[in-house]
Structure formats: C-alpha cells, structure tokens
Amino acid sequence: MLQRIIKNKLEEETHNIEIMEKELKEDVKSPETDWIMQKNAMEQYVEKIEKQIR
C-alpha cells in the first residue's frame, strides 16, 4: 500500500518536472506550470507547519 502511494507520488512529480523542463526549454509558462509551482509551495508550507507542531 505504502509502496503504491510512493510510486504514484513519484510518477506525479516526475510528470510535473517533465512539464516544467519542457516549458523552460521553450521559454513559456503555462497555467499548468503556475498551478504546479503553487501546489508545491503549499505542500512545503504545510510540511513546515506540521514539523513545527510536532
């Protein structure tokens, strides 16, 4: 179960990185890239808050 969750998360992040790399090479920024960056920033913020709570 945990392996499946980790595998899915890794595949999602790999896909996101591929999108961002493609857009960097083409020097464009799509709404999808903005959303990915905002999502990652929020996840990092939540992790930081969770660590502070513990």
Backbone as CSV, one residue per row, in Angstrom:
resi,resn,N_x,N_y,N_z,CA_x,CA_y,CA_z,C_x,C_y,C_z
1,MET,0.837,-1.204,0.000,0.000,0.000,0.000,0.873,1.257,0.000
2,LEU,1.803,1.319,0.955,2.694,2.478,1.039,3.548,2.598,-0.218
3,GLN,4.006,1.455,-0.726,4.805,1.480,-1.957,4.008,2.058,-3.123
4,ARG,2.732,1.700,-3.207,1.879,2.210,-4.283,1.709,3.722,-4.157
5,ILE,1.511,4.206,-2.940,1.367,5.646,-2.706,2.648,6.372,-3.108
6,ILE,3.775,5.832,-2.687,5.071,6.446,-3.016,5.297,6.418,-4.523
7,LYS,4.991,5.287,-5.158,5.161,5.165,-6.619,4.286,6.183,-7.350
8,ASN,3.025,6.327,-6.926,2.124,7.288,-7.571,2.620,8.718,-7.394
9,LYS,3.078,9.051,-6.197,3.599,10.393,-5.925,4.840,10.661,-6.779
10,LEU,5.713,9.680,-6.879,6.929,9.823,-7.686,6.577,10.027,-9.161
11,GLU,5.614,9.259,-9.664,5.191,9.419,-11.060,4.592,10.805,-11.295
12,GLU,3.790,11.280,-10.343,3.191,12.609,-10.469,4.267,13.692,-10.495
13,GLU,5.236,13.597,-9.582,6.301,14.596,-9.528,7.176,14.534,-10.776
14,THR,7.445,13.338,-11.273,8.238,13.186,-12.497,7.521,13.850,-13.668
15,HIS,6.215,13.632,-13.756,5.408,14.255,-14.815,5.472,15.783,-14.698
16,ASN,5.330,16.294,-13.489,5.381,17.738,-13.269,6.733,18.310,-13.677
17,ILE,7.800,17.617,-13.318,9.148,18.075,-13.670,9.330,18.082,-15.183
18,GLU,8.828,17.052,-15.854,8.936,16.996,-17.315,8.221,18.181,-17.960
19,ILE,7.040,18.512,-17.459,6.291,19.662,-17.986,7.101,20.944,-17.790
20,MET,7.628,21.128,-16.590,8.366,22.355,-16.276,9.647,22.449,-17.108
21,GLU,10.361,21.333,-17.276,11.579,21.342,-18.089,11.259,21.714,-19.543
22,LYS,10.188,21.147,-20.074,9.786,21.439,-21.455,9.491,22.932,-21.615
23,GLU,8.765,23.483,-20.661,8.405,24.896,-20.755,9.621,25.803,-20.567
24,LEU,10.568,25.394,-19.743,11.790,26.185,-19.591,12.579,26.211,-20.893
25,LYS,12.672,25.063,-21.549,13.386,24.989,-22.830,12.708,25.860,-23.883
26,GLU,11.376,25.891,-23.865,10.628,26.662,-24.851,10.402,28.104,-24.407
27,ASP,10.848,28.418,-23.197,10.709,29.766,-22.621,9.251,30.223,-22.600
28,VAL,8.379,29.323,-22.171,6.958,29.643,-21.988,6.535,29.219,-20.586
29,LYS,5.439,29.792,-20.157,4.919,29.444,-18.843,3.408,29.283,-18.968
30,SER,2.942,28.083,-18.754,1.511,27.814,-18.894,0.826,27.892,-17.530
31,PRO,-0.483,27.989,-17.531,-1.229,27.967,-16.266,-0.957,26.679,-15.482
32,GLU,-0.699,25.580,-16.201,-0.407,24.316,-15.519,0.879,24.426,-14.701
33,THR,1.893,25.079,-15.256,3.143,25.266,-14.526,2.918,26.139,-13.301
34,ASP,2.152,27.206,-13.462,1.836,28.062,-12.311,1.156,27.253,-11.216
35,TRP,0.210,26.417,-11.616,-0.526,25.618,-10.647,0.401,24.637,-9.937
36,ILE,1.295,23.990,-10.692,2.245,23.031,-10.110,3.130,23.743,-9.085
37,MET,3.624,24.917,-9.440,4.510,25.651,-8.530,3.768,26.083,-7.268
38,GLN,2.532,26.540,-7.414,1.737,26.938,-6.256,1.436,25.730,-5.365
39,LYS,1.110,24.621,-5.979,0.815,23.387,-5.238,2.039,22.941,-4.451
40,ASN,3.202,22.947,-5.092,4.433,22.537,-4.420,4.761,23.475,-3.263
41,ALA,4.577,24.770,-3.464,4.845,25.741,-2.401,3.915,25.510,-1.215
42,MET,2.649,25.241,-1.476,1.697,24.988,-0.393,2.033,23.693,0.341
43,GLU,2.427,22.661,-0.392,2.800,21.396,0.249,4.011,21.596,1.156
44,GLN,4.991,22.366,0.694,6.170,22.639,1.517,5.793,23.436,2.759
45,TYR,4.886,24.391,2.610,4.434,25.206,3.731,3.716,24.338,4.762
46,VAL,2.848,23.445,4.288,2.121,22.558,5.189,3.108,21.646,5.934
47,GLU,4.100,21.111,5.231,5.107,20.251,5.874,5.859,21.028,6.939
48,LYS,6.206,22.271,6.660,6.916,23.111,7.628,6.062,23.325,8.880
49,ILE,4.786,23.639,8.694,3.875,23.856,9.811,3.711,22.559,10.618
50,GLU,3.560,21.434,9.931,3.411,20.137,10.618,4.639,19.845,11.474
51,LYS,5.837,20.137,10.965,7.066,19.912,11.737,7.097,20.800,12.973
52,GLN,6.638,22.045,12.837,6.623,22.971,13.967,5.642,22.510,15.043
53,ILE,4.525,21.916,14.601,3.517,21.438,15.550,4.058,20.269,16.369
54,ARG,4.827,19.394,15.723,5.373,18.227,16.418,6.434,18.643,17.331
